[in-house]
Amino acid sequence: MDTTLQDPLVGQVLDGRYRVDARIAAGGMATVYRALDTRLDRVLALKVMHPTLAVDGTFVERFIREAKSVARLDHPNVVQVFDQGTDGSYVYLAMEYIAGCTLRDVLRERGAVQPRAALDILEPVLAALGAAHRAGFVHRDMKPENVLIGDDGRVKVADFGLVRSVDTVTSTTGAVLGTVSYLAPEQIEQGTADPRVDVYACGVVLYEMLTGGKPHSGDSPAQVLYKHIHEDVPPPSALVPGLPYELDELVASATARTPDVRPHDAVALLAQVREARLALTDEQLDALPPQALTAEHDNAEDRTSVIPRSLTLPRPLPVDEDVPAEAAGDGIDRTARFHSPPVPPRRRPARPPRTVLLVIAAVLLVFGVGAGIWYINSGQFTKVPPLLSQTEARAKERLETAGLEVGQVKRAYSDTVERGTVIGSDPAPGARIRDHDSVTLTVSLGPETVNVPNVAGQPLAKAQARLKADGLEPGMVTREVSEDVPRGSVIRTAPEAGTKRHAGSAIALVVSKGRPVDVPDVTGDDLDSARQELTDAGLKVRIAAKRINSEYDAGEVAAQSPDEGHRAAEGDTVTLTLSKGPEMIEVPDVTGDSVDEAHKALEGAGFEVDEDRGLLGLFGDTVKKQSVEGGDRAPKGSTITITIR
């Protein structure tokens, strides 16, 4: 059924100026219409706040903030806001209208896209966010729904409704604004947001474009939030074999769980994206994704929400809090509201009375949050199974087999118990417990401080595995040439081997690009000779798709990149552009002209000029003959000899 016909605003004129023609989309906070500015006779998008929310000063302030923020961002990849105003109970923004679709529409229909398409979309998004970051703003809600792709191919970033100034971002204890699937760990844990949270979200969006699915999923928003804090975003190639490691590294850099390891803003990430693109071949950029991959779309996880901090599991430390509830969506298409009391003090009892939990659950359900279903089966009890010394995954399996729920998972340092192994539970193993009740697990983080291992000379994957095994996290990977270390192996770490660091700290890795190679000059060589010379030097060869006119004969190398003298690494690629031969152009007829006129005509046409005066022409000033007759064609840049008498 066409609900547009039932919308009371369709056909109306707002503020005596904006004629509402059709409804485009509806969200939890506002509805977007296609409208006509009758004063300027142009089509635009009208974002109208729901009248029931217009009486709420917080929502109105957010609307006005969006208008003012975007008005300061004069950037071709940002959806522009033209006007803001009110008409009775309606508060509206007049915005640029983009005929097309969202990135979410593309992912829902096609699933994974080719690497070239993913980078073509990501680069303008980062350019837009970079402008916002340099202007002092953080978007805070980057996701495919807010990336618009016009019918003309233009990419625009929309919905700056959650934007905040960088210098006004503060920690919050009550709630987190954003979309579950794209929240950075520091947003979830501390409620803080600087440009690096947008970088994290863009890394998740890139992963989604390359694989067709989100990196973290779960049965509830709380499970997704937990994974953002405690699990790395996996490399896209784990789901799409054959994706080049440059894309894996790009995702890993953008989604590092430690903010300091990420690029500091969208401009820095854009530089990494462009560097990665240059390292990829056309075949890698245009590789088709597997047909089996389709976008995983969960409306509940794609909504912009106010998420109670009580739903976010804290960074694993030995604390006493117990998080009793999980959040579920409220069914609104785009914007939902969640309300929750602030996190209680740390010294509260480890387990509040069951009646309190039931009251909290009931209150949350009334507000549309959802708190799961609490089962109380009178007279049905069991015992907590043995869990100590089990891996976290195995302990969860045992609890599920015993008919019990996995509650909060706490983490604590231990000098004696291996990282990832259960060191305690509440209730303890063997304790009598009602069926379907939850058990809190405490899992070892390993020693509180560990020595950075010496992984120099090891292949990157092996070095990363060693860091994880020692209780550390592989951090940003940078590459440089090395005389001694083979390509793909680690040169050094930062901090260096032997340094003590807290368990879970990120360790940066410097990886060898191979031995340095001076790129030889092969311009003017035939293709076979050029390829052989470059291969002998330890370099790879790529032939550019297009040929160009040059002074060299057709089929010879007209240009190379990088050029002679550039210091590359063994295994790097040199791109050769082949010649189509010199450009042939018509020679002007200068016979009978003065010497100056002949020079001007020939040089203006693109030729060099040589004079033949002989004894008879020493004092002459008239061209009697030219080496190529006027009207004939000669190679551009070649020399035409004029005889002067």
PyMOL commands that set and color helices and strands:
alter all, ss='L'
color gray80, all
select helices_A, chain A and resi 3-6+57-71+103-110+115-134+144-146+166-168+180-182+185-190+195-211+221-230+236-238+245-254+259-261+266-279+282-285+299-302+309-311+354-366+392-401+460-469+527-536+595-605
alter helices_A, ss='H'
color red, helices_A
select strands_A, chain A and resi 13-14+18-26+30-37+42-49+81-87+90-95+100-102+137-138+147-150+155-157+164-165+175-179+304-308+335-336+381-383+405-412+422-426+432-434+438-444+449-451+473-480+490-494+500-502+506-512+516-518+540-543+557-561+567-569+573-578+584-586+608-612+623-626+633-635+639-644
alter strands_A, ss='S'
color yellow, strands_A
deselect
rebuild
show_as cartoon
